[in-house]
Amino acid sequence: MGEFTINTEGVPFNLPYTLDSGQAFRWSDKGSNWYGIVAGGVLKVRQEGATLTCSSSSAHLDTQAVYHYFGLDEDLERILASIMKDSHITEAVQTFYGLRVMKQDIWECLLSFAIATNSNIPRIKGMVSNLCQRFGEAVDFDGERFWLFPSAQVLAEASIDELTGCGLGYRAKFVKGIGEAVASGWMNLEELRLHDYSRAKELLTEEILGEKKLLGIGPKVADCVLLFSCDKTSAFPIDVWMAKVLAKYYPRLFDDDLSKRLALKISGSTSLSEATYERLANAARDYFGEYAGYAQQYLFHHERTGA
């Protein structure tokens, strides 16, 4: 479709902060424009003051869809006022004011964060890109070729060797298993939006006879999916960056035992058990409240960039 603009006057929004904050892995900065693959189409966006200039490869990626995708329908001022509980989060908010939590496609978000296990953002982007080029549909847009995210059915039918060839390593079995669960209808992703945070997380992480139903979906991946694609704004993902933040700035939220476990996580001596993870995340949610996920995103980006 043709070019269109979105007026963000009075709606705080910073495009680079939002797109470069580790929420999504299919965006690239090309000069003054950002290109991303969103919900089955390619989207080009440029921000100049309070104006977003957009164009896309798909008619359904229109003004309303883009406005919703970037979370511009959320009252950011109210959200930020509710989480600024101390000087550190206040500094993070002031530094990256306008960063928003996006509303992504659940399927793509789930697969992307399953792949993200024990990796860094550049490598995650590479693995997701390889997967899309191997299994996704090609789209020519703005003089370039892009690849859409592959469907669950396609990945369910792929062999482990084919998936491993995308550089996924041990994550290949996660991708195939999740693809099979979604393609068969056994896992209904849209249902996650209908439940409250606790029940939605149970559905993603539950076990049968001591075995996870969805390999690769632990509590941290589940929290990322629920925050970035299911409107569960209290979800508080904890990776090594957030463990550092919690240990450095929020030790008062935890007892001595939890503080010791955090220290071990940061040193790389051990990973967090699911029970320890939940205790830490619950304490953070209790402290920051309904929009703890926003606090997490500002704190994460602040720590990762060394701002």
C-alpha positions in Angstrom: 0.0 0.0 0.0 1.1 3.6 -0.3 2.7 5.9 2.2 0.7 7.0 5.2 1.4 9.1 8.3 0.5 8.8 12.0 0.4 11.9 14.2 1.8 11.2 17.7 1.4 14.7 19.0 0.7 14.3 22.7 1.4 10.6 22.6 5.0 10.1 23.9 6.9 7.7 21.6 10.5 7.0 20.7 10.8 4.7 17.7 14.5 3.8 18.1 14.3 3.2 21.8 11.3 0.9 21.3 12.7 -1.1 18.4 16.2 -1.5 19.8 15.2 -2.6 23.3 15.3 -6.4 22.8 11.5 -6.9 22.4 11.6 -8.0 18.7 14.2 -9.4 16.4 13.1 -8.6 12.9 13.8 -4.8 12.8 16.7 -3.2 11.1 17.8 0.4 11.0 18.7 1.6 7.5 19.6 5.2 7.5 16.5 7.3 8.5 14.1 4.3 8.1 13.4 1.2 10.1 12.3 -1.9 8.3 10.5 -4.7 10.0 8.4 -7.8 9.3 5.1 -7.4 11.1 2.1 -9.8 11.0 2.6 -11.1 7.6 3.9 -8.0 5.9 6.9 -5.6 5.6 6.7 -2.3 7.4 8.9 0.8 6.8 8.8 3.5 9.4 10.5 6.8 9.9 10.0 9.2 12.9 10.3 12.9 12.5 9.2 14.8 15.6 5.6 13.8 16.3 5.1 12.2 12.8 5.5 8.6 11.9 5.8 8.1 8.1 5.0 4.6 7.2 4.6 2.3 4.2 4.0 -1.4 4.0 3.7 -4.4 1.7 0.3 -5.4 3.0 -3.1 -3.6 3.1 -3.8 -4.8 6.6 -0.7 -3.0 7.9 -2.6 0.3 8.0 -2.7 3.2 10.4 -4.8 1.4 13.0 -2.7 -1.7 12.9 0.6 0.2 13.2 -0.8 2.4 16.0 -1.8 -0.7 18.0 1.4 -2.6 17.2 3.6 0.1 18.8 1.3 0.3 21.8 0.4 3.9 21.1 -3.1 3.2 22.5 -1.7 2.8 26.0 -1.6 5.8 28.4 2.2 5.9 28.8 2.2 8.9 31.1 0.0 7.0 33.6 1.9 3.8 33.2 5.3 5.5 33.9 3.9 7.5 36.8 2.8 4.2 38.4 6.3 2.5 38.1 8.6 5.4 39.1 9.0 4.1 42.7 12.6 5.0 43.2 15.5 7.0 41.8 16.9 4.2 39.6 13.7 3.5 37.7 13.1 7.2 37.5 16.5 7.7 35.8 15.8 4.9 33.4 12.4 6.4 32.5 13.9 9.8 32.0 16.7 8.5 29.9 14.6 6.4 27.5 11.3 8.3 27.7 9.0 7.2 25.0 10.0 3.6 24.9 6.9 1.4 24.6 6.0 -2.2 25.0 4.9 -3.5 21.6 2.0 -5.8 20.8 3.5 -8.5 18.7 2.1 -11.6 17.0 2.0 -14.4 19.6 3.3 -17.2 17.3 6.3 -15.2 16.1 7.0 -13.9 19.6 6.8 -17.4 21.1 9.2 -19.0 18.5 11.6 -16.1 18.6 12.1 -16.2 22.4 12.3 -20.0 22.4 15.2 -19.6 20.0 16.6 -16.8 22.2 17.5 -19.3 25.0 21.1 -18.7 26.2 22.1 -16.3 23.5 22.6 -12.6 22.8 20.5 -10.3 20.6 22.7 -10.2 17.5 22.9 -14.0 17.5 19.2 -14.3 18.1 18.5 -12.0 15.1 20.8 -14.2 13.0 19.0 -17.4 13.9 15.6 -16.0 13.3 16.7 -14.5 10.0 18.1 -17.9 8.9 14.9 -19.6 9.9 12.8 -17.2 7.9 15.0 -17.3 4.8 14.9 -21.1 4.8 11.2 -21.6 5.5 9.4 -18.3 5.1 7.7 -16.7 2.1 9.7 -14.1 0.2 8.3 -10.6 -0.2 9.8 -7.9 -2.5 9.3 -4.5 -1.0 11.0 -1.1 -1.6 13.6 -2.6 -3.9 14.7 -5.3 -1.4 13.7 -8.9 -0.6 12.3 -9.8 2.8 11.1 -13.1 4.3 8.0 -13.6 6.3 7.9 -15.6 9.5 7.2 -19.3 8.7 3.9 -20.9 9.7 3.6 -23.4 12.5 2.6 -26.1 9.9 5.8 -25.5 7.8 8.0 -25.8 10.9 6.1 -28.8 12.2 6.9 -30.6 8.9 10.5 -29.6 8.8 13.2 -32.1 9.8 15.5 -31.6 12.7 18.4 -31.6 10.3 16.8 -28.8 8.3 16.2 -26.8 11.4 19.7 -27.4 12.7 21.0 -26.1 9.4 19.6 -22.7 10.3 22.2 -22.5 13.1 19.7 -23.4 15.8 21.7 -26.1 17.4 19.8 -27.8 20.3 17.0 -25.3 19.8 15.9 -27.1 16.7 13.9 -29.6 18.7 12.2 -26.7 20.5 11.1 -25.2 17.2 9.8 -28.4 15.8 7.9 -29.4 19.0 6.3 -26.0 19.4 5.4 -26.0 15.7 3.7 -29.4 16.0 1.8 -28.3 19.1 0.5 -25.1 17.5 -0.2 -26.6 14.0 -2.2 -29.5 15.5 -4.3 -27.1 17.5 -3.2 -28.8 20.7 -1.8 -25.4 21.8 -4.2 -22.5 21.2 -2.1 -19.4 21.4 -5.0 -16.9 21.1 -6.4 -18.5 24.3 -3.5 -17.0 26.2 -4.9 -13.5 25.8 -8.2 -14.6 27.4 -6.7 -15.8 30.7 -5.2 -13.8 33.5 -1.4 -13.7 33.8 -1.1 -16.7 36.2 -3.2 -19.1 34.2 -1.7 -18.0 30.8 1.8 -18.7 32.2 0.6 -22.1 33.5 -0.6 -23.0 30.0 2.8 -22.2 28.6 5.0 -23.9 31.2 2.9 -26.8 32.5 4.3 -30.3 32.7 2.8 -33.8 32.1 4.4 -36.7 34.0 7.3 -34.5 34.9 8.0 -33.5 31.3 7.4 -30.0 29.8 4.7 -30.0 27.2 6.5 -27.3 25.3 10.3 -27.7 25.3 12.2 -24.5 25.4 9.4 -22.5 27.2 10.6 -21.9 30.8 9.4 -19.1 33.0 11.5 -16.4 31.5 10.5 -17.2 27.9 6.9 -17.4 29.0 7.1 -14.0 30.7 8.6 -12.5 27.5 5.8 -13.9 25.4 3.1 -12.8 27.8 4.5 -9.3 28.1 5.3 -8.6 24.4 2.3 -10.3 22.7 -0.4 -11.1 25.2 -1.0 -7.8 27.0 0.1 -9.2 30.4 1.8 -6.1 31.6 2.7 -7.4 35.0 5.0 -10.1 33.5 8.6 -9.4 34.6 11.1 -11.4 32.6 14.5 -11.9 34.3 17.6 -12.7 32.4 21.2 -12.1 33.4 20.8 -8.3 32.7 17.8 -8.1 35.0 19.5 -10.2 37.6 22.3 -7.7 37.7 19.8 -4.8 38.1 17.9 -6.5 40.9 21.1 -7.4 42.8 22.6 -3.9 42.4 19.6 -1.7 42.9 16.8 -3.7 44.6 18.4 -6.1 47.1 15.9 -4.8 49.7 13.2 -6.7 47.9 14.8 -10.1 48.7 15.8 -12.1 51.7 19.4 -13.3 52.1 18.8 -16.7 50.4 17.4 -15.0 47.3 20.2 -12.5 47.2 22.8 -15.3 47.3 21.0 -17.1 44.5 21.0 -13.9 42.4 24.8 -13.5 43.0 25.4 -17.1 41.8 23.3 -16.4 38.6 25.3 -13.2 37.9 28.6 -14.9 38.4 27.6 -17.7 36.0 28.0 -20.3 38.6 24.5 -21.6 38.2 21.2 -20.8 36.5 18.1 -19.8 38.4 15.7 -22.7 39.3 12.1 -22.2 38.3 11.1 -21.8 41.9 13.8 -19.2 42.6 12.9 -17.3 39.3 9.3 -17.1 40.4 10.2 -15.8 43.9 12.3 -13.1 42.3 9.7 -12.2 39.7 6.9 -12.1 42.2 8.8 -9.7 44.4 9.4 -7.4 41.5 5.8 -7.6 40.4 4.7 -6.8 44.0 7.0 -3.8 44.1 6.3 -2.3 40.6 2.6 -3.3 40.3 0.3 -3.8 37.4 2.9 -2.4 34.9 5.9 -4.2 36.2 6.7 -5.3 32.7 7.2 -1.7 31.6 9.6 -1.2 34.5 11.5 -4.3 33.4 11.8 -3.0 29.9 13.1 0.4 30.9 15.5 -1.1 33.5 16.7 -3.7 31.0 17.4 -1.2 28.2 19.1 1.2 30.7 21.4 -1.6 32.0 22.2 -3.1 28.6 23.1 0.1 27.0 25.2 1.4 29.9 23.3 4.7 29.8 
